[in-house]
Amino acid sequence: MARLFGTDGVRGIANSELTAELAYKLGQAGAYELTAETKHTARILVGMDTRISGHMLEAALVAGICSVGAEAVCLGVIPTPAVAYLTRYYNADAGVVISASHNPFEHNGIKFFNSKGYKLSDSTEDKIEKLIRSGLGDIKLPVNEAVGFKSVGKNALRDYADFLKNTANCSLKGLKVAIDCANGAAYEAAPLVLSELGAEVFTINNTPNGININKDCGSTHMNALKAFVPGCGADVGFAFDGDADRVLAVDENGKKVDGDQIMAIIGLALKNEGRLSKNTVVATVMSNLGFDIMAQSHGLKLEKTKVGDRYVLEEMLDKGYNLGGEQSGHVIFLDHNTTGDGLLTALQLLNVLKSSGRKLSEHAAIMQILPQVLHNAKVKNENKHCYMEDELVARMCCELETEFNGEGRVLIRPSGTESLVRVMIEGKDKEYITRRAAELAEIIEQRLG
């Protein structure tokens, strides 16, 4: 039977794969597992994005939480990182977010945070899943006055906004900032925080109706923001995803600035200020080779992890680093929050712009982005981890790496969810690497398909 939890909680089509019944069971088992050791009535925060299915799933999830004797504190529509922060700030026992991030509106998801504001480990998720599959086993549900209850967290947005404002080192007065809220969880928080810090704010896609979240907008569809920024004369633009844990930027000319570039700009600024732990930024193997080249020339160190923000966070916690993230704009500032935070990232970039007095295009120029080409090879599922055991595939990869001589690279990795091997080639000549990536993917399909 397939594992219930994926890389970022439990996701599926709302009311089909992610049903109210499953949400109830997740609330019940999750609340029990995360609060079993508490000696008081446990408090669990519940936040959500703007999807139409959010209210249905919230009702079911809250019922499950209350059924094991916990208090469910409903925060309403609020960014995912707000729940992570407020779980700590309110001394809650856990937090839950109902969101499918950058996915279309018909999808939804449920993900948990522990009492310290961190996403759950695989082992904890496995315990919750085991409880669900066993029907809670021998656990006896409370009755009478021990039954849990629902409350409403009325100051959540205000408290999160105040936290964010305290991470900004300066006033943003004089800056014109455009934002694309993706019709998602940032639609209130982003304009509020930026305007209160003094920025002149221009906003698009901030009228959610339950079904327009991420639709042709936000960090996965940036054409509207690219046109909007120069059109309104903004100094910078930010595109959030549906739950606002990610952000990508647009410079004053309407050119995209991705997560690698954002980390390069902020990382270098922090290093120059003596505030970058061990002068190191944690990125993933999918980060652009241009980041490596930039880091080497500016005295930055890069640590690489597997793809996924959880692996970035693990490396940061293990080695004591304070900045890391992904090309997608999921950036973690451990000095401030325990998970990726789009608004926090935007503020840190604005700090750099304001203190330097330079344009974003000037800062972004410190890193040259090399073309990346990605091809998928369809293989038998049992073969997707064996690609380097094939002599021909291994030889082709080795020959390409030798040919690139540090100015390109080959990255092959199995898909976590499909019977695919992903072939990524990076180099200066896009036409050439496109052809070679197609050739390598075809060979992998022939040999392992």
C-alpha positions as CSV (number, residue, x, y, z in Angstrom):
1,M,0.0,0.0,0.0
2,A,1.4,3.4,-0.9
3,R,2.6,5.7,1.8
4,L,0.0,8.3,2.8
5,F,2.4,11.1,3.4
6,G,4.3,12.5,0.5
7,T,7.2,15.0,0.5
8,D,5.1,17.8,2.0
9,G,2.2,16.2,3.9
10,V,-0.8,14.4,2.6
11,R,-2.1,15.7,-0.8
12,G,-4.8,14.9,-3.3
13,I,-7.9,16.0,-5.2
14,A,-10.2,17.5,-2.5
15,N,-13.3,15.4,-1.8
16,S,-12.0,12.6,-4.0
17,E,-8.5,11.6,-2.8
18,L,-8.3,13.9,0.2
19,T,-11.7,13.4,1.6
20,A,-13.4,14.8,4.7
21,E,-13.1,11.3,6.2
22,L,-9.4,11.2,5.7
23,A,-9.0,14.8,7.1
24,Y,-10.9,13.7,10.2
25,K,-8.6,10.7,10.7
26,L,-5.5,12.9,10.1
27,G,-6.7,15.4,12.7
28,Q,-7.4,12.6,15.1
29,A,-4.2,10.6,14.7
30,G,-2.0,13.6,14.2
31,A,-3.3,15.3,17.4
32,Y,-3.0,12.2,19.4
33,E,0.6,11.4,18.2
34,L,1.8,15.0,18.6
35,T,0.2,15.6,22.0
36,A,0.2,12.2,23.7
37,E,2.9,13.3,26.3
38,T,1.2,16.6,27.3
39,K,-0.2,16.9,30.8
40,H,-2.6,19.7,29.8
41,T,-5.3,20.3,27.2
42,A,-3.3,20.3,24.1
43,R,-3.6,23.3,21.7
44,I,-3.2,22.8,18.0
45,L,-3.2,25.7,15.5
46,V,-5.0,25.3,12.2
47,G,-4.4,27.6,9.2
48,M,-5.4,27.3,5.6
49,D,-5.1,28.9,2.2
50,T,-7.9,30.3,0.0
51,R,-9.1,27.0,-1.8
52,I,-12.8,26.4,-1.9
53,S,-12.3,23.0,-0.2
54,G,-10.4,24.5,2.7
55,H,-13.5,25.0,4.9
56,M,-14.8,21.5,4.3
57,L,-11.4,20.0,5.3
58,E,-11.0,22.4,8.2
59,A,-14.3,21.3,9.7
60,A,-13.3,17.6,9.4
61,L,-9.8,18.2,10.7
62,V,-11.0,20.2,13.7
63,A,-13.5,17.5,14.5
64,G,-10.7,14.9,14.5
65,I,-8.5,17.1,16.8
66,C,-11.4,17.7,19.2
67,S,-12.2,14.0,19.3
68,V,-9.0,13.2,21.1
69,G,-9.4,16.0,23.7
70,A,-7.4,18.8,22.1
71,E,-8.3,22.4,21.5
72,A,-8.2,23.4,17.8
73,V,-7.3,27.1,17.4
74,C,-8.5,28.2,13.9
75,L,-6.4,31.0,12.4
76,G,-8.3,31.2,9.1
77,V,-6.5,32.1,5.8
78,I,-2.9,32.7,6.7
79,P,0.5,31.8,5.1
80,T,2.1,28.4,6.0
81,P,5.1,30.0,7.6
82,A,2.8,32.0,9.9
83,V,1.6,28.8,11.4
84,A,5.1,27.6,11.9
85,Y,6.0,30.8,13.7
86,L,2.8,31.2,15.7
87,T,3.0,27.6,16.9
88,R,6.2,28.6,18.7
89,Y,5.0,32.1,19.6
90,Y,1.8,30.9,21.2
91,N,3.5,27.9,22.9
92,A,1.1,25.6,21.1
93,D,1.6,21.9,21.0
94,A,1.4,21.6,17.2
95,G,0.3,23.3,14.0
96,V,-1.6,22.2,10.9
97,V,-1.9,23.8,7.5
98,I,-4.6,23.0,4.9
99,S,-3.0,23.8,1.6
100,A,-1.6,22.3,-1.6
101,S,0.9,25.1,-2.1
102,H,1.5,25.9,-5.8
103,N,-1.0,23.3,-7.1
104,P,-4.3,24.1,-8.8
105,F,-7.4,24.8,-6.7
106,E,-8.9,21.4,-7.0
107,H,-6.0,19.9,-5.1
108,N,-5.5,20.3,-1.3
109,G,-3.3,19.0,1.4
110,I,-2.7,18.7,5.1
111,K,0.7,19.2,6.7
112,F,1.7,19.3,10.3
113,F,4.3,21.2,12.4
114,N,5.6,20.1,15.8
115,S,5.7,22.3,18.8
116,K,9.0,23.8,17.7
117,G,7.5,24.8,14.3
118,Y,9.3,22.2,12.3
119,K,7.7,19.9,9.7
120,L,7.5,16.3,10.9
121,S,10.1,13.7,10.5
122,D,9.4,10.6,8.4
123,S,9.3,8.5,11.5
124,T,6.6,10.7,13.1
125,E,4.6,10.7,9.9
126,D,4.8,6.9,9.9
127,K,3.5,6.7,13.4
128,I,0.5,8.9,12.5
129,E,-0.1,6.8,9.4
130,K,0.0,3.6,11.5
131,L,-2.6,4.9,13.8
132,I,-4.9,5.8,10.9
133,R,-4.5,2.3,9.3
134,S,-5.2,0.6,12.7
135,G,-8.3,2.7,13.4
136,L,-6.5,4.2,16.4
137,G,-5.8,0.7,17.8
138,D,-6.7,0.5,21.5
139,I,-6.8,4.2,22.1
140,K,-9.8,5.2,24.2
141,L,-11.4,8.5,23.2
142,P,-12.3,11.1,25.9
143,V,-15.9,11.8,26.9
144,N,-17.8,14.4,29.0
145,E,-15.7,17.5,29.9
146,A,-12.6,15.9,28.4
147,V,-13.8,16.3,24.8
148,G,-11.8,18.9,22.9
149,F,-13.2,22.2,21.6
150,K,-12.7,24.8,18.8
151,S,-11.5,28.4,19.3
152,V,-10.6,31.2,17.0
153,G,-7.2,32.9,16.9
154,K,-8.3,36.5,16.2
155,N,-4.9,38.2,16.3
156,A,-2.9,35.7,14.2
157,L,-2.4,37.9,11.2
158,R,-1.4,40.9,13.3
159,D,1.1,38.9,15.3
160,Y,2.7,37.4,12.2
161,A,2.9,40.8,10.6
162,D,4.6,42.3,13.6
163,F,7.1,39.4,13.6
164,L,7.9,40.0,10.0
165,K,8.3,43.8,10.5
166,N,10.8,43.1,13.3
167,T,13.0,41.2,10.9
168,A,13.4,44.2,8.6
169,N,16.4,46.3,9.3
170,C,15.1,49.5,7.8
171,S,12.2,51.5,6.6
172,L,11.1,50.7,3.0
173,K,10.0,54.3,2.4
174,G,10.9,55.4,-1.1
175,L,10.7,51.9,-2.6
176,K,8.0,50.9,-5.0
177,V,7.1,47.2,-4.6
178,A,4.8,45.2,-6.9
179,I,3.4,41.9,-5.6
180,D,1.5,39.0,-7.1
181,C,-0.3,37.3,-4.3
182,A,-1.4,34.3,-6.4
183,N,-4.9,34.8,-5.1
184,G,-3.6,32.8,-2.1
185,A,-2.6,33.0,1.5
186,A,-0.5,36.1,1.1
187,Y,-3.3,38.3,-0.2
188,E,-3.8,40.1,3.1
189,A,-0.4,39.7,4.8
190,A,1.9,40.8,2.0
191,P,0.2,44.2,1.3
192,L,-0.2,44.9,5.0
193,V,3.4,44.2,6.0
194,L,5.0,46.0,3.0
195,S,2.8,49.1,3.3
196,E,3.3,49.4,7.1
197,L,7.1,49.3,6.5
198,G,6.7,52.4,4.2
199,A,6.8,50.8,0.7
200,E,4.5,52.0,-2.0
201,V,2.7,48.8,-2.9
202,F,1.2,47.8,-6.2
203,T,-0.8,44.5,-6.1
204,I,-2.2,42.0,-8.5
205,N,-4.0,38.7,-8.0
206,N,-5.1,39.5,-4.5
207,T,-8.9,38.8,-4.9
208,P,-9.3,35.1,-4.1
209,N,-12.6,33.5,-4.8
210,G,-11.8,29.9,-3.9
211,I,-11.0,28.6,-7.4
212,N,-8.5,31.2,-8.8
213,I,-5.5,30.4,-6.5
214,N,-2.4,29.9,-8.6
215,K,-4.4,30.2,-11.8
216,D,-2.1,31.9,-14.4
217,C,-0.4,33.8,-11.5
218,G,2.0,33.6,-8.6
219,S,5.5,32.1,-8.6
220,T,4.7,29.4,-11.2
221,H,3.2,31.8,-13.8
222,M,5.2,35.0,-13.7
223,N,4.4,36.6,-17.0
224,A,1.8,39.0,-15.5
225,L,4.2,40.2,-12.9
226,K,7.0,40.6,-15.4
227,A,4.8,43.0,-17.4
228,F,3.3,44.7,-14.3
229,V,6.6,45.7,-12.7
230,P,8.0,48.0,-15.4
231,G,4.4,49.1,-16.3
232,C,3.8,50.6,-12.8
233,G,7.4,51.8,-12.4
234,A,8.2,49.5,-9.5
235,D,11.7,48.9,-8.2
236,V,11.1,45.2,-7.6
237,G,8.3,42.7,-7.9
238,F,7.6,39.5,-5.8
239,A,5.5,36.5,-6.8
240,F,4.3,34.3,-4.0
241,D,2.9,30.8,-4.3
242,G,-0.5,29.7,-3.0
243,D,0.6,29.2,0.7
244,A,3.3,31.9,0.6
245,D,6.2,29.8,1.7
246,R,8.0,30.6,-1.6
247,V,8.7,33.7,-3.5
248,L,10.5,34.6,-6.7
249,A,11.4,38.2,-7.7
250,V,11.3,40.4,-10.8
251,D,13.8,43.2,-11.3
252,E,12.9,46.7,-12.4
253,N,13.1,45.7,-16.0
254,G,10.7,42.8,-15.7
255,K,13.4,40.1,-15.6
256,K,12.9,37.1,-13.3
257,V,15.3,36.6,-10.4
258,D,15.0,33.0,-9.1
259,G,15.7,31.4,-5.8
260,D,19.4,30.7,-6.5
261,Q,20.0,34.4,-7.3
262,I,18.0,35.6,-4.3
263,M,20.2,33.3,-2.0
264,A,23.3,34.5,-3.8
265,I,22.4,38.2,-3.3
266,I,21.4,37.9,0.3
267,G,24.1,35.3,1.2
268,L,26.8,37.7,-0.1
269,A,25.3,40.6,1.9
270,L,25.1,38.6,5.1
271,K,28.7,37.4,4.6
272,N,29.9,40.9,4.1
273,E,28.1,41.9,7.3
274,G,29.6,38.9,9.2
275,R,26.1,37.4,9.7
276,L,26.3,34.3,7.4
277,S,27.1,31.3,9.5
278,K,30.4,29.7,8.4
279,N,30.1,31.8,5.2
280,T,27.9,28.9,3.8
281,V,24.7,28.7,1.9
282,V,22.9,25.4,1.7
283,A,21.4,24.6,-1.7
284,T,20.2,21.5,-3.6
285,V,21.8,19.5,-6.4
286,M,19.4,21.3,-8.8
287,S,20.8,24.7,-8.1
288,N,22.3,26.3,-11.1
289,L,26.0,25.9,-11.8
290,G,26.2,29.6,-12.0
291,F,25.6,29.7,-8.3
292,D,28.7,27.5,-7.7
293,I,30.8,29.8,-10.0
294,M,29.6,32.9,-8.3
295,A,30.2,31.5,-4.8
296,Q,33.7,30.4,-5.6
297,S,34.6,33.9,-6.9
298,H,33.1,35.7,-3.9
299,G,34.4,33.5,-1.1
300,L,31.1,31.9,-0.4
301,K,30.8,28.2,0.4
302,L,28.0,26.0,-1.0
303,E,26.7,22.8,0.6
304,K,24.4,20.7,-1.6
305,T,21.6,18.4,-0.6
306,K,19.0,16.2,-2.3
307,V,16.0,18.1,-3.8
308,G,13.5,19.1,-1.2
309,D,13.3,21.7,1.5
310,R,13.3,19.1,4.3
311,Y,16.8,18.0,3.2
312,V,18.0,21.6,3.1
313,L,16.7,22.1,6.6
314,E,18.2,18.9,7.9
315,E,21.7,20.0,6.7
316,M,21.2,23.4,8.2
317,L,20.3,22.1,11.6
318,D,23.0,19.4,11.5
319,K,25.8,21.8,10.6
320,G,24.7,25.0,12.2
321,Y,24.0,27.0,9.0
322,N,21.5,29.8,8.9
323,L,20.7,30.3,5.2
324,G,19.5,27.7,2.7
325,G,16.9,27.0,0.1
326,E,15.9,26.0,-3.4
327,Q,15.9,27.4,-6.9
328,S,12.0,27.5,-6.6
329,G,12.2,30.3,-4.1
330,H,11.7,28.2,-1.0
331,V,14.3,30.0,1.2
332,I,14.9,29.3,4.9
333,F,16.4,31.9,7.3
334,L,16.9,29.9,10.5
335,D,17.7,33.0,12.5
336,H,14.1,34.0,12.0
337,N,11.8,31.0,11.1
338,T,11.8,27.2,10.9
339,T,10.5,26.9,7.3
340,G,10.6,28.7,4.0
341,D,8.8,32.0,4.2
342,G,8.1,34.0,1.1
343,L,7.4,37.3,2.8
344,L,10.4,37.0,5.1
345,T,12.6,36.3,2.0
346,A,11.1,39.3,0.2
347,L,11.9,41.5,3.2
348,Q,15.5,40.3,3.4
349,L,16.0,41.1,-0.3
350,L,14.5,44.5,0.2
351,N,16.9,45.1,3.1
352,V,19.8,44.6,0.7
353,L,18.3,46.9,-1.9
354,K,17.5,49.6,0.6
355,S,20.9,49.5,2.4
356,S,22.9,49.3,-0.9
357,G,20.9,51.9,-2.8
358,R,21.5,49.7,-5.9
359,K,18.9,48.2,-8.3
360,L,18.0,44.6,-8.2
361,S,19.3,44.0,-11.8
362,E,22.7,45.2,-10.6
363,H,22.7,42.7,-7.7
364,A,21.4,39.9,-9.8
365,A,24.3,40.4,-12.3
366,I,26.8,38.9,-9.8
367,M,25.5,35.5,-10.9
368,Q,25.3,34.2,-14.5
369,I,22.6,31.6,-14.9
370,L,23.7,28.8,-17.2
371,P,21.0,27.1,-19.3
372,Q,19.5,23.9,-17.8
373,V,17.7,21.3,-19.8
374,L,15.5,18.6,-18.3
375,H,14.3,15.4,-20.0
376,N,12.3,12.5,-18.5
377,A,13.2,9.0,-19.3
378,K,10.4,6.4,-18.8
379,V,11.8,3.3,-17.1
380,K,10.6,0.2,-15.3
381,N,9.9,1.2,-11.7
382,E,12.4,-1.4,-10.3
383,N,15.1,0.0,-12.6
384,K,14.9,3.7,-11.7
385,H,17.6,3.6,-9.1
386,C,20.0,1.4,-11.2
387,Y,20.9,3.8,-14.0
388,M,24.6,4.2,-13.1
389,E,24.9,0.4,-13.0
390,D,24.4,0.4,-16.8
391,E,27.9,0.5,-18.4
392,L,26.8,2.6,-21.4
393,V,24.8,5.2,-19.3
394,A,27.7,5.5,-16.9
395,R,30.2,6.0,-19.7
396,M,28.1,8.7,-21.4
397,C,27.8,10.6,-18.2
398,C,31.5,10.4,-17.5
399,E,32.4,11.6,-21.1
400,L,30.0,14.5,-20.8
401,E,31.4,15.6,-17.4
402,T,35.0,15.4,-18.8
403,E,33.9,17.4,-21.9
404,F,32.3,20.2,-19.8
405,N,35.5,20.5,-17.7
406,G,33.7,22.5,-14.9
407,E,31.6,24.6,-17.2
408,G,28.7,22.2,-17.3
409,R,27.4,19.2,-15.6
410,V,25.1,16.1,-15.8
411,L,22.6,15.3,-13.1
412,I,20.5,12.2,-13.2
413,R,18.0,11.4,-10.5
414,P,15.0,9.1,-10.1
415,S,11.5,10.5,-9.6
416,G,10.1,10.1,-6.2
417,T,6.6,9.5,-7.4
418,E,6.7,8.2,-11.0
419,S,8.5,5.5,-13.0
420,L,10.9,8.1,-14.4
421,V,14.5,9.0,-14.4
422,R,15.1,12.7,-14.8
423,V,18.1,13.8,-16.9
424,M,19.3,17.4,-16.3
425,I,22.2,18.8,-18.3
426,E,23.6,22.2,-17.7
427,G,26.0,24.2,-19.8
428,K,26.7,27.4,-21.8
429,D,25.3,26.2,-25.2
430,K,21.6,25.5,-24.8
431,E,21.1,24.0,-28.2
432,Y,24.0,21.5,-27.6
433,I,22.9,20.5,-24.1
434,T,19.3,20.1,-25.3
435,R,20.4,17.6,-27.9
436,R,22.7,15.7,-25.5
437,A,20.0,15.5,-22.8
438,A,17.6,14.0,-25.3
439,E,20.2,11.5,-26.4
440,L,21.0,10.4,-22.8
441,A,17.3,10.2,-21.9
442,E,16.7,8.0,-25.0
443,I,19.5,5.7,-24.1
444,I,18.3,5.3,-20.5
445,E,14.8,4.5,-21.8
446,Q,16.2,1.9,-24.2
447,R,18.4,0.2,-21.5
448,L,16.1,0.4,-18.5
449,G,12.6,0.8,-19.9
